[in-house]
Amino acid sequence: MKENKLIKEIQPKSETFKLIQKYVLNKYTITVCLFLIWMVFFDKTSFLVINELNGEIDKYEEQLQYYKTEYEKNDAFYKKLMNNKSEKEKYARENYFMKKPNEEIFILVVDSTKVAKK
């Protein structure tokens, strides 16, 4: 009687071990697991490298969007400047200190040390 109980207790363990040996310790299963580990961590096109490169792509796409909006702003300003003579004159006077004939321009420079003390 005692032996039957022991055999019944041991038997399920041996069946589970056989199942583990059959499926988990199979050479193909081990090979596939090793291959997946290699592809995720060690290969030069691994998941980690691809994830890092995708992050860089996102960063560059944001930069591209920024530069597109800046280009559109500058293009609109250029068209406005080229089509309007008074706008062109105003821009030249403000940025390049150009003047009309018989006109004097005074450039006032503020002393930064006095401004900082106040």
BAMARVEX-870766 format. One record per atom (N, C-alpha, C, CB): residue in one letter; x, y, z; residue number from 1; atom name. Coordinates in Angstrom, 2 decimals, padded with zeros to 5 digits. Glycine has a CB too. Layout:
<recs>
  code        u        v        w  pos  site
     A        X        Y        Z  NUM    CA
...
</recs>
This chain:
<recs>
  code        u        v        w  pos  site
     M   000.81  -001.19   000.00    1     N
     M   000.00   000.00   000.00    1    CA
     M   000.85   001.26   000.00    1     C
     M  -000.92   000.00   001.19    1    CB
     K   001.84   001.27   000.86    2     N
     K   002.70   002.43   000.93    2    CA
     K   003.42   002.64  -000.40    2     C
     K   003.71   002.29   002.07    2    CB
     E   003.81   001.57  -001.02    3     N
     E   004.52   001.68  -002.29    3    CA
     E   003.64   002.26  -003.38    3     C
     E   005.05   000.31  -002.72    3    CB
     N   002.38   001.87  -003.39    4     N
     N   001.45   002.42  -004.38    4    CA
     N   001.30   003.93  -004.23    4     C
     N   000.08   001.74  -004.26    4    CB
     K   001.21   004.39  -002.98    5     N
     K   001.10   005.81  -002.75    5    CA
     K   002.36   006.54  -003.23    5     C
     K   000.86   006.09  -001.27    5    CB
     L   003.50   005.96  -002.94    6     N
     L   004.77   006.57  -003.36    6    CA
     L   004.87   006.58  -004.88    6     C
     L   005.96   005.82  -002.75    6    CB
     I   004.48   005.51  -005.50    7     N
     I   004.55   005.44  -006.96    7    CA
     I   003.61   006.46  -007.58    7     C
     I   004.19   004.03  -007.46    7    CB
     K   002.42   006.63  -007.01    8     N
     K   001.46   007.61  -007.53    8    CA
     K   001.98   009.03  -007.32    8     C
     K   000.10   007.43  -006.85    8    CB
     E   002.68   009.27  -006.22    9     N
     E   003.22   010.59  -005.97    9    CA
     E   004.40   010.89  -006.89    9     C
     E   003.65   010.72  -004.51    9    CB
     I   005.20   009.90  -007.15   10     N
     I   006.39   010.09  -007.98   10    CA
     I   006.02   010.13  -009.46   10     C
     I   007.40   008.96  -007.72   10    CB
     Q   005.03   009.40  -009.84   11     N
     Q   004.66   009.29  -011.24   11    CA
     Q   004.30   010.64  -011.90   11     C
     Q   003.51   008.34  -011.37   11    CB
     P   003.47   011.48  -011.28   12     N
     P   003.20   012.77  -011.94   12    CA
     P   004.46   013.62  -012.11   12     C
     P   002.18   013.54  -011.14   12    CB
     K   005.35   013.54  -011.16   13     N
     K   006.59   014.30  -011.28   13    CA
     K   007.40   013.81  -012.48   13     C
     K   007.42   014.20  -010.00   13    CB
     S   007.44   012.53  -012.66   14     N
     S   008.19   011.99  -013.79   14    CA
     S   007.50   012.32  -015.11   14     C
     S   008.36   010.47  -013.64   14    CB
     E   006.18   012.40  -015.12   15     N
     E   005.47   012.77  -016.34   15    CA
     E   005.73   014.24  -016.70   15     C
     E   003.96   012.52  -016.18   15    CB
     T   005.71   015.09  -015.69   16     N
     T   006.02   016.49  -015.97   16    CA
     T   007.46   016.65  -016.41   16     C
     T   005.75   017.35  -014.72   16    CB
     F   008.34   015.89  -015.83   17     N
     F   009.74   015.94  -016.25   17    CA
     F   009.86   015.48  -017.70   17     C
     F   010.63   015.07  -015.33   17    CB
     K   009.13   014.46  -018.07   18     N
     K   009.16   014.00  -019.46   18    CA
     K   008.63   015.07  -020.41   18     C
     K   008.34   012.69  -019.62   18    CB
     L   007.56   015.75  -019.98   19     N
     L   007.02   016.82  -020.82   19    CA
     L   008.02   017.96  -020.95   19     C
     L   005.70   017.34  -020.25   19    CB
     I   008.66   018.31  -019.84   20     N
     I   009.68   019.36  -019.87   20    CA
     I   010.83   018.95  -020.77   20     C
     I   010.20   019.67  -018.45   20    CB
     Q   011.25   017.73  -020.62   21     N
     Q   012.35   017.23  -021.44   21    CA
     Q   011.95   017.19  -022.90   21     C
     Q   012.78   015.83  -020.97   21    CB
     K   010.72   016.84  -023.16   22     N
     K   010.26   016.71  -024.55   22    CA
     K   010.14   018.07  -025.24   22     C
     K   008.91   015.98  -024.59   22    CB
     Y   009.59   019.07  -024.53   23     N
     Y   009.33   020.35  -025.19   23    CA
     Y   010.33   021.46  -024.86   23     C
     Y   007.97   020.81  -024.83   23    CB
     V   010.70   021.59  -023.61   24     N
     V   011.56   022.70  -023.21   24    CA
     V   013.03   022.40  -023.47   24     C
     V   011.35   023.02  -021.74   24    CB
     L   013.46   021.23  -023.18   25     N
     L   014.87   020.88  -023.36   25    CA
     L   015.15   020.31  -024.74   25     C
     L   015.30   019.88  -022.30   25    CB
     N   014.23   020.49  -025.63   26     N
     N   014.40   020.06  -027.00   26    CA
     N   015.48   020.92  -027.67   26     C
     N   013.06   020.13  -027.78   26    CB
     K   016.31   020.35  -028.52   27     N
     K   017.40   021.10  -029.13   27    CA
     K   016.89   022.23  -030.03   27     C
     K   018.30   020.17  -029.92   27    CB
     Y   015.74   022.05  -030.63   28     N
     Y   015.18   023.09  -031.49   28    CA
     Y   014.65   024.26  -030.66   28     C
     Y   014.05   022.51  -032.36   28    CB
     T   014.03   023.96  -029.55   29     N
     T   013.53   025.01  -028.68   29    CA
     T   014.69   025.83  -028.12   29     C
     T   012.69   024.41  -027.52   29    CB
     I   015.73   025.16  -027.69   30     N
     I   016.91   025.85  -027.17   30    CA
     I   017.54   026.71  -028.26   30     C
     I   017.94   024.82  -026.62   30    CB
     T   017.62   026.17  -029.48   31     N
     T   018.20   026.92  -030.60   31    CA
     T   017.38   028.17  -030.90   31     C
     T   018.29   026.03  -031.84   31    CB
     V   016.07   028.04  -030.92   32     N
     V   015.20   029.20  -031.20   32    CA
     V   015.35   030.24  -030.08   32     C
     V   013.72   028.75  -031.33   32    CB
     C   015.39   029.81  -028.83   33     N
     C   015.55   030.75  -027.71   33    CA
     C   016.89   031.49  -027.80   33     C
     C   015.46   030.01  -026.36   33    CB
     L   017.95   030.77  -028.08   34     N
     L   019.27   031.40  -028.23   34    CA
     L   019.27   032.39  -029.40   34     C
     L   020.36   030.33  -028.44   34    CB
     F   018.63   032.00  -030.49   35     N
     F   018.55   032.89  -031.65   35    CA
     F   017.80   034.17  -031.30   35     C
     F   017.84   032.17  -032.83   35    CB
     L   016.68   034.07  -030.60   36     N
     L   015.92   035.25  -030.19   36    CA
     L   016.72   036.15  -029.25   36     C
     L   014.61   034.83  -029.53   36    CB
     I   017.41   035.56  -028.31   37     N
     I   018.25   036.34  -027.39   37    CA
     I   019.34   037.05  -028.17   37     C
     I   018.87   035.42  -026.29   37    CB
     W   019.95   036.36  -029.12   38     N
     W   020.99   036.97  -029.95   38    CA
     W   020.43   038.15  -030.75   38     C
     W   021.60   035.92  -030.90   38    CB
     M   019.26   037.96  -031.35   39     N
     M   018.68   039.02  -032.18   39    CA
     M   018.25   040.23  -031.36   39     C
     M   017.49   038.47  -032.96   39    CB
     V   017.80   040.01  -030.14   40     N
     V   017.32   041.12  -029.32   40    CA
     V   018.48   041.91  -028.71   40     C
     V   016.40   040.61  -028.21   40    CB
     F   019.54   041.26  -028.29   41     N
     F   020.58   041.95  -027.53   41    CA
     F   021.91   042.13  -028.24   41     C
     F   020.81   041.22  -026.28   41    CB
     F   022.36   041.17  -029.03   42     N
     F   023.75   041.18  -029.47   42    CA
     F   023.96   041.52  -030.94   42     C
     F   024.35   039.87  -029.20   42    CB
     D   023.01   041.33  -031.80   43     N
     D   023.18   041.56  -033.22   43    CA
     D   023.30   043.06  -033.50   43     C
     D   022.02   040.95  -034.01   43    CB
     K   023.97   043.42  -034.60   44     N
     K   024.13   044.85  -034.89   44    CA
     K   022.81   045.49  -035.33   44     C
     K   025.18   045.06  -035.98   44    CB
     T   021.85   044.71  -035.72   45     N
     T   020.51   045.21  -036.02   45    CA
     T   019.54   044.73  -034.95   45     C
     T   020.04   044.76  -037.43   45    CB
     S   019.98   044.76  -033.71   46     N
     S   019.16   044.26  -032.61   46    CA
     S   017.99   045.20  -032.31   46     C
     S   020.01   044.07  -031.36   46    CB
     F   017.09   044.73  -031.52   47     N
     F   015.93   045.52  -031.13   47    CA
     F   016.36   046.80  -030.42   47     C
     F   015.01   044.70  -030.21   47    CB
     L   017.37   046.72  -029.60   48     N
     L   017.83   047.89  -028.85   48    CA
     L   018.39   048.96  -029.79   48     C
     L   018.89   047.49  -027.82   48    CB
     V   019.17   048.54  -030.79   49     N
     V   019.75   049.49  -031.75   49    CA
     V   018.65   050.12  -032.59   49     C
     V   020.79   048.79  -032.65   49    CB
     I   017.71   049.30  -033.04   50     N
     I   016.61   049.80  -033.86   50    CA
     I   015.77   050.79  -033.06   50     C
     I   015.74   048.63  -034.36   50    CB
     N   015.55   050.51  -031.79   51     N
     N   014.78   051.42  -030.94   51    CA
     N   015.50   052.76  -030.79   51     C
     N   014.53   050.78  -029.55   51    CB
     E   016.81   052.72  -030.62   52     N
     E   017.60   053.95  -030.51   52    CA
     E   017.55   054.75  -031.82   52     C
     E   019.06   053.61  -030.15   52    CB
     L   017.66   054.06  -032.95   53     N
     L   017.60   054.73  -034.25   53    CA
     L   016.23   055.34  -034.51   53     C
     L   017.97   053.76  -035.36   53    CB
     N   015.18   054.67  -034.07   54     N
     N   013.84   055.23  -034.21   54    CA
     N   013.70   056.51  -033.39   54     C
     N   012.78   054.20  -033.77   54    CB
     G   014.33   056.56  -032.22   55     N
     G   014.32   057.78  -031.42   55    CA
     G   015.01   058.92  -032.15   55     C
     G   015.00   057.53  -030.08   55    CB
     E   016.14   058.64  -032.81   56     N
     E   016.83   059.66  -033.57   56    CA
     E   015.99   060.14  -034.75   56     C
     E   018.17   059.14  -034.07   56    CB
     I   015.30   059.20  -035.40   57     N
     I   014.44   059.56  -036.52   57    CA
     I   013.34   060.51  -036.05   57     C
     I   013.81   058.30  -037.17   57    CB
     D   012.75   060.21  -034.91   58     N
     D   011.70   061.10  -034.36   58    CA
     D   012.26   062.49  -034.08   58     C
     D   011.11   060.50  -033.07   58    CB
     K   013.47   062.55  -033.53   59     N
     K   014.10   063.84  -033.24   59    CA
     K   014.33   064.63  -034.53   59     C
     K   015.44   063.63  -032.49   59    CB
     Y   014.81   063.96  -035.58   60     N
     Y   015.07   064.64  -036.84   60    CA
     Y   013.78   065.04  -037.54   60     C
     Y   015.89   063.76  -037.75   60    CB
     E   012.71   064.28  -037.37   61     N
     E   011.43   064.67  -037.94   61    CA
     E   010.89   065.92  -037.26   61     C
     E   010.42   063.53  -037.83   61    CB
     E   011.10   066.05  -035.95   62     N
     E   010.70   067.26  -035.25   62    CA
     E   011.50   068.46  -035.75   62     C
     E   010.89   067.09  -033.74   62    CB
     Q   012.81   068.26  -035.95   63     N
     Q   013.64   069.34  -036.49   63    CA
     Q   013.18   069.73  -037.89   63     C
     Q   015.12   068.91  -036.51   63    CB
     L   012.84   068.74  -038.70   64     N
     L   012.38   069.01  -040.05   64    CA
     L   011.10   069.84  -040.02   64     C
     L   012.15   067.70  -040.81   64    CB
     Q   010.19   069.51  -039.14   65     N
     Q   008.95   070.28  -039.01   65    CA
     Q   009.25   071.72  -038.58   65     C
     Q   008.00   069.61  -038.00   65    CB
     Y   010.18   071.88  -037.64   66     N
     Y   010.56   073.22  -037.19   66    CA
     Y   011.13   074.03  -038.36   66     C
     Y   011.60   073.13  -036.04   66    CB
     Y   012.04   073.44  -039.13   67     N
     Y   012.66   074.16  -040.23   67    CA
     Y   011.66   074.46  -041.34   67     C
     Y   013.84   073.37  -040.78   67    CB
     K   010.68   073.59  -041.53   68     N
     K   009.64   073.87  -042.53   68    CA
     K   008.83   075.09  -042.12   68     C
     K   008.72   072.65  -042.71   68    CB
     T   008.46   075.19  -040.86   69     N
     T   007.69   076.35  -040.42   69    CA
     T   008.53   077.62  -040.51   69     C
     T   007.19   076.14  -038.98   69    CB
     E   009.81   077.53  -040.16   70     N
     E   010.69   078.69  -040.27   70    CA
     E   010.84   079.11  -041.72   70     C
     E   012.07   078.39  -039.66   70    CB
     Y   010.95   078.15  -042.61   71     N
     Y   011.06   078.45  -044.04   71    CA
     Y   009.81   079.17  -044.54   71     C
     Y   011.29   077.16  -044.85   71    CB
     E   008.64   078.68  -044.12   72     N
     E   007.39   079.31  -044.54   72    CA
     E   007.30   080.76  -044.04   72     C
     E   006.19   078.50  -044.04   72    CB
     K   007.73   080.99  -042.79   73     N
     K   007.72   082.35  -042.25   73    CA
     K   008.66   083.25  -043.06   73     C
     K   008.14   082.35  -040.77   73    CB
     N   009.88   082.76  -043.30   74     N
     N   010.86   083.57  -044.03   74    CA
     N   010.44   083.80  -045.48   74     C
     N   012.23   082.89  -043.99   74    CB
     D   009.81   082.80  -046.08   75     N
     D   009.35   082.93  -047.46   75    CA
     D   008.24   083.99  -047.54   75     C
     D   008.85   081.58  -048.00   75    CB
     A   007.32   083.96  -046.58   76     N
     A   006.25   084.97  -046.57   76    CA
     A   006.84   086.36  -046.37   76     C
     A   005.21   084.66  -045.46   76    CB
     F   007.83   086.48  -045.48   77     N
     F   008.47   087.78  -045.24   77    CA
     F   009.20   088.25  -046.50   77     C
     F   009.46   087.68  -044.05   77    CB
     Y   009.87   087.34  -047.18   78     N
     Y   010.61   087.69  -048.42   78    CA
     Y   009.64   088.19  -049.49   78     C
     Y   011.40   086.47  -048.94   78    CB
     K   008.52   087.48  -049.65   79     N
     K   007.55   087.89  -050.67   79    CA
     K   006.97   089.27  -050.32   79     C
     K   006.41   086.85  -050.79   79    CB
     K   006.68   089.49  -049.04   80     N
     K   006.17   090.79  -048.61   80    CA
     K   007.20   091.88  -048.86   80     C
     K   005.78   090.75  -047.12   80    CB
     L   008.46   091.56  -048.61   81     N
     L   009.54   092.53  -048.78   81    CA
     L   009.75   092.86  -050.25   81     C
     L   010.83   091.99  -048.17   81    CB
     M   009.68   091.87  -051.12   82     N
     M   009.95   092.10  -052.55   82    CA
     M   008.78   092.78  -053.26   82     C
     M   010.25   090.78  -053.23   82    CB
     N   007.58   092.63  -052.74   83     N
     N   006.42   093.20  -053.42   83    CA
     N   006.06   094.61  -052.94   83     C
     N   005.23   092.30  -053.22   83    CB
     N   006.62   095.03  -051.82   84     N
     N   006.24   096.32  -051.25   84    CA
     N   007.50   097.18  -051.09   84     C
     N   005.53   096.12  -049.88   84    CB
     K   007.54   098.28  -051.84   85     N
     K   008.74   099.13  -051.82   85    CA
     K   008.93   099.80  -050.46   85     C
     K   008.65   100.19  -052.91   85    CB
     S   007.87   100.24  -049.83   86     N
     S   008.01   100.91  -048.53   86    CA
     S   008.48   099.93  -047.46   86     C
     S   006.66   101.56  -048.11   86    CB
     E   008.05   098.68  -047.57   87     N
     E   008.50   097.64  -046.62   87    CA
     E   009.99   097.37  -046.80   87     C
     E   007.69   096.33  -046.82   87    CB
     K   010.43   097.36  -048.05   88     N
     K   011.85   097.14  -048.34   88    CA
     K   012.69   098.29  -047.79   88     C
     K   012.09   097.00  -049.86   88    CB
     E   012.21   099.50  -047.97   89     N
     E   012.93   100.68  -047.46   89    CA
     E   012.99   100.64  -045.93   89     C
     E   012.25   101.98  -047.93   89    CB
     K   011.90   100.30  -045.31   90     N
     K   011.86   100.22  -043.84   90    CA
     K   012.86   099.17  -043.33   90     C
     K   010.43   099.88  -043.35   90    CB
     Y   012.88   098.01  -043.97   91     N
     Y   013.81   096.94  -043.56   91    CA
     Y   015.27   097.39  -043.73   91     C
     Y   013.55   095.67  -044.39   91    CB
     A   015.58   098.03  -044.85   92     N
     A   016.95   098.48  -045.10   92    CA
     A   017.36   099.55  -044.09   92     C
     A   017.09   099.04  -046.54   92    CB
     R   016.47   100.45  -043.76   93     N
     R   016.79   101.49  -042.78   93    CA
     R   017.02   100.89  -041.39   93     C
     R   015.66   102.53  -042.73   93    CB
     E   016.19   099.96  -040.99   94     N
     E   016.29   099.40  -039.64   94    CA
     E   017.49   098.47  -039.47   94     C
     E   015.01   098.65  -039.29   94    CB
     N   017.76   097.65  -040.45   95     N
     N   018.79   096.63  -040.28   95    CA
     N   020.16   097.00  -040.85   95     C
     N   018.34   095.37  -040.91   95    CB
     Y   020.18   097.81  -041.89   96     N
     Y   021.46   098.13  -042.53   96    CA
     Y   021.81   099.61  -042.41   96     C
     Y   021.42   097.74  -043.99   96    CB
     F   021.03   100.38  -041.66   97     N
     F   021.28   101.79  -041.41   97    CA
     F   021.47   102.59  -042.71   97     C
     F   022.50   101.95  -040.52   97    CB
     M   020.70   102.26  -043.71   98     N
     M   020.75   103.00  -044.96   98    CA
     M   019.95   104.29  -044.80   98     C
     M   020.20   102.14  -046.15   98    CB
     K   020.26   105.27  -045.68   99     N
     K   019.61   106.56  -045.55   99    CA
     K   019.31   107.13  -046.92   99     C
     K   020.48   107.54  -044.73   99    CB
     K   018.42   108.10  -046.92  100     N
     K   018.11   108.84  -048.14  100    CA
     K   019.18   109.91  -048.33  100     C
     K   016.67   109.47  -048.09  100    CB
     P   019.30   110.41  -049.54  101     N
     P   020.24   111.52  -049.73  101    CA
     P   019.82   112.74  -048.90  101     C
     P   020.33   111.91  -051.23  101    CB
     N   020.78   113.47  -048.43  102     N
     N   020.55   114.67  -047.60  102    CA
     N   019.86   114.33  -046.27  102     C
     N   019.71   115.70  -048.37  102    CB
     E   020.14   113.16  -045.74  103     N
     E   019.53   112.74  -044.48  103    CA
     E   020.64   112.29  -043.53  103     C
     E   018.48   111.61  -044.70  103    CB
     E   020.50   112.59  -042.27  104     N
     E   021.49   112.17  -041.29  104    CA
     E   020.87   111.13  -040.37  104     C
     E   022.02   113.37  -040.48  104    CB
     I   021.70   110.16  -039.97  105     N
     I   021.23   109.11  -039.07  105    CA
     I   022.08   109.17  -037.81  105     C
     I   021.32   107.69  -039.74  105    CB
     F   021.43   109.15  -036.68  106     N
     F   022.12   109.12  -035.40  106    CA
     F   021.86   107.77  -034.74  106     C
     F   021.66   110.30  -034.49  106    CB
     I   022.93   107.09  -034.38  107     N
     I   022.81   105.81  -033.70  107    CA
     I   023.12   106.03  -032.24  107     C
     I   023.75   104.73  -034.33  107    CB
     L   022.16   105.75  -031.39  108     N
     L   022.33   105.96  -029.96  108    CA
     L   022.74   104.63  -029.32  108     C
     L   021.03   106.51  -029.31  108    CB
     V   023.82   104.69  -028.56  109     N
     V   024.31   103.51  -027.87  109    CA
     V   024.07   103.71  -026.38  109     C
     V   025.82   103.24  -028.18  109    CB
     V   023.45   102.73  -025.75  110     N
     V   023.16   102.82  -024.33  110    CA
     V   024.32   102.19  -023.58  110     C
     V   021.80   102.12  -023.97  110    CB
     D   024.79   102.87  -022.54  111     N
     D   025.87   102.35  -021.71  111    CA
     D   025.31   101.22  -020.83  111     C
     D   026.52   103.48  -020.84  111    CB
     S   025.79   100.02  -021.02  112     N
     S   025.22   098.87  -020.33  112    CA
     S   025.56   098.87  -018.83  112     C
     S   025.71   097.58  -020.97  112    CB
     T   026.64   099.52  -018.42  113     N
     T   026.98   099.56  -017.00  113    CA
     T   025.99   100.41  -016.21  113     C
     T   028.40   100.10  -016.82  113    CB
     K   025.50   101.48  -016.82  114     N
     K   024.53   102.34  -016.14  114    CA
     K   023.16   101.68  -016.07  114     C
     K   024.42   103.67  -016.85  114    CB
     V   022.83   100.93  -017.09  115     N
     V   021.55   100.24  -017.12  115    CA
     V   021.53   099.12  -016.08  115     C
     V   021.26   099.69  -018.53  115    CB
     A   022.64   098.45  -015.91  116     N
     A   022.73   097.33  -014.97  116    CA
     A   022.62   097.81  -013.53  116     C
     A   024.05   096.58  -015.18  116    CB
     K   023.13   099.02  -013.22  117     N
     K   023.08   099.53  -011.85  117    CA
     K   021.66   099.91  -011.43  117     C
     K   024.00   100.74  -011.71  117    CB
     K   020.86   100.35  -012.37  118     N
     K   019.50   100.76  -012.04  118    CA
     K   018.68   099.53  -011.81  118     C
     K   018.87   101.63  -013.14  118    CB
</recs>
